[in-house]
């Protein structure tokens, strides 16, 4: 452990790691206290019998400015999804493509039953709107829900139900699309300007990469902060740690507990992983259920091993199935999921073996209006907050929130006469 740190950071998720890295680069001595035995917060990749299992549906949007600045994409060996999706409508799969990247798919897109001809023209206007201005301008726009914004723009109920709902509800875990129109347009911009990708060896490579840049012994794992008191972090063991400043960078519920505020609600998700003798389809596609709940509980499906062979052992495929909510009985839900999968891919599904099921009741905080771009949040002269308690949930905002608080802290501590050391990259 670093003796006499300048700043204690509580939580080794992306926001806490980014904060500590920025402080370290400025010549301060940060130290992270993390309750888990690894970095990453919500971003976890488990290894089971040669399979890599990301806990729930998680991806990296390569456009994210903060991610581009902080992460080494080449070292992550990113594997992109196809820019679009395969959508199940009635009894067939239909490819929906980003025709700005695949203009050769325009005839296919125009004939797709995902929406009418007017809907497809309106996608151009939605894209223009989402790309207009910088992020500060985007988050200052008049706000409503994503669903109302789509209706205001004149999209038909057909394309809302067949494409926007399964695609973007799968991002926000919000089947009603009650998410902020600002958050929706931010994510639409990310899809338009970059790839949706997985690191070749799992999403956990992202926090591991960041943690690996901190000086040795900068993170104490398996140590839970019980409470904050008079500029100190009191651990569950009773030990008290003091620093010139403390940054709370935990998930929203834990931050609320430490700050003595009411926890905010979360949206849940359930993710099944199946081992299959072969993938049910070829290519790096995200598969969406465009038929709604009448077709079954599945919202989306993907085969991570189609993107990277590292996700599954030789002669095996990994199938990930995502369902809204986390209150289901897993066995009963699996029965309904398998029934739907058989209707999609036939009896070969009977040979799929369930590897794991993740019930994630706090998969993501809701982003209902109002949603604003984050600013550094200072609670007292010694206490600061970053991460999802203070910022919209996304990899971009997690990293940006940590950086912003670190920059504010550097200025505050230097004004107070704290001496810095040789900056470390």
Secondary structure, DSSP 8 states (H G I E B T S, - for coil): --TT-SEEEE--SHHHHHHHHHHHHTT--EEEE-SSSSS-TT--EEEETTEEEESSS--EETT-HHHHHH--HHHHTEEE--SEEEEEETTEEEEEE-TTT-GGGHHHHHH-TTS-HHHHHHHHHHHHHHHSS-HHHHTTS---BHHHHHHHTT--HHHIIIIIHHHHHHHHT-TT--BBHHHHHHHHHHHHHS-EEEETT-THHHHHHHHTTS-TT-EE-S--EEEEETTEEEETTS-EEE-SEEEE-S-HHHHHHHHT-----EEEEEEEEEEESS-SS-SS-EEEETTGGGG-SEEEEE-HHHH-GGGS-TT-EEEEEEEE-S-S-HHHHHHHHHHHHHHHH-GGGGG-EEEEEEEEEEEEE--BS-------EESSSSEEE-STTTS-SSHHHHHHHHHHHHHHHHHHHHHTT--------
